[in-house]
């Protein structure tokens, strides 16, 4: 993600808006992971939890969506892109 190189918070906001719109039409576990991480970083834990719960319904065996999982420590380098 370009944010990692620039630190530009507008990039996170733009991605967050895009991802929320995208997830209305598609189901993508990597988009869920990125969005949840961004929402947590931006200080929206309730919204992140709502998306985490939604993702857990779609991907019940993915440990990244279990309630006790810290999204920032479970992402592989591939998932962070």
C-alpha positions as CSV (number, residue, x, y, z in Angstrom):
1,X,0.0,0.0,0.0
2,X,1.3,3.4,-0.9
3,X,0.5,4.7,2.6
4,X,3.4,2.7,4.0
5,X,5.8,4.7,1.9
6,X,4.1,8.1,2.1
7,X,2.2,8.2,5.4
8,X,-0.5,10.2,3.6
9,X,-3.7,9.6,5.6
10,X,-5.8,10.6,2.6
11,X,-4.7,7.4,0.9
12,X,-6.2,5.4,3.8
13,X,-9.4,7.3,3.7
14,X,-9.7,6.8,-0.1
15,X,-9.0,3.1,0.2
16,X,-11.5,2.8,3.1
17,X,-14.2,4.4,1.0
18,X,-13.4,2.3,-2.0
19,X,-13.3,-0.9,0.0
20,X,-16.7,-0.2,1.7
21,X,-18.3,0.4,-1.7
22,X,-16.5,-2.7,-3.2
23,X,-17.7,-5.0,-0.5
24,X,-21.3,-4.1,-1.2
25,X,-20.8,-5.8,-4.6
26,X,-18.1,-8.4,-4.0
27,X,-16.7,-10.7,-1.3
28,X,-13.0,-10.5,-1.0
29,X,-11.2,-11.6,2.2
30,X,-8.1,-9.5,1.5
31,X,-10.1,-6.4,1.1
32,X,-11.9,-7.2,4.4
33,X,-8.5,-7.6,6.1
34,X,-7.2,-4.3,4.8
35,X,-10.4,-2.4,5.5
36,X,-10.6,-3.8,9.1
37,X,-6.9,-2.9,9.7
38,X,-7.4,0.7,8.4
39,X,-10.6,1.2,10.4
40,X,-8.8,0.1,13.6
41,X,-5.9,2.4,12.8
42,X,-8.3,5.3,12.2
43,X,-10.0,4.8,15.5
44,X,-13.2,3.2,14.4
45,X,-13.2,-0.1,16.3
46,X,-17.0,-0.6,16.2
47,X,-17.0,-0.3,12.4
48,X,-14.0,-2.6,12.2
49,X,-15.8,-5.1,14.4
50,X,-18.9,-5.0,12.2
51,X,-16.8,-5.8,9.1
52,X,-14.9,-8.5,11.0
53,X,-18.1,-10.2,11.9
54,X,-19.4,-9.9,8.3
55,X,-16.1,-11.4,7.1
56,X,-16.3,-14.2,9.7
57,X,-19.7,-15.3,8.2
58,X,-18.2,-15.5,4.7
59,X,-14.9,-17.0,5.8
60,X,-15.5,-19.0,9.0
61,X,-12.2,-20.9,8.9
62,X,-10.0,-17.8,8.4
63,X,-8.4,-17.1,11.8
64,X,-7.9,-13.4,10.8
65,X,-11.6,-12.9,11.4
66,X,-11.9,-14.5,14.8
67,X,-12.8,-12.0,17.6
68,X,-9.6,-12.3,19.5
69,X,-7.3,-11.9,16.5
70,X,-5.2,-8.7,16.3
71,X,-5.3,-7.9,12.5
72,X,-2.0,-6.0,12.6
73,X,-0.1,-9.1,13.8
74,X,-1.7,-11.7,11.6
75,X,-1.2,-10.2,8.2
76,X,1.4,-11.8,6.0
77,X,3.5,-9.6,3.8
78,X,1.4,-10.8,0.8
79,X,-1.8,-9.8,2.5
80,X,-0.5,-6.3,3.2
81,X,-0.3,-5.3,-0.4
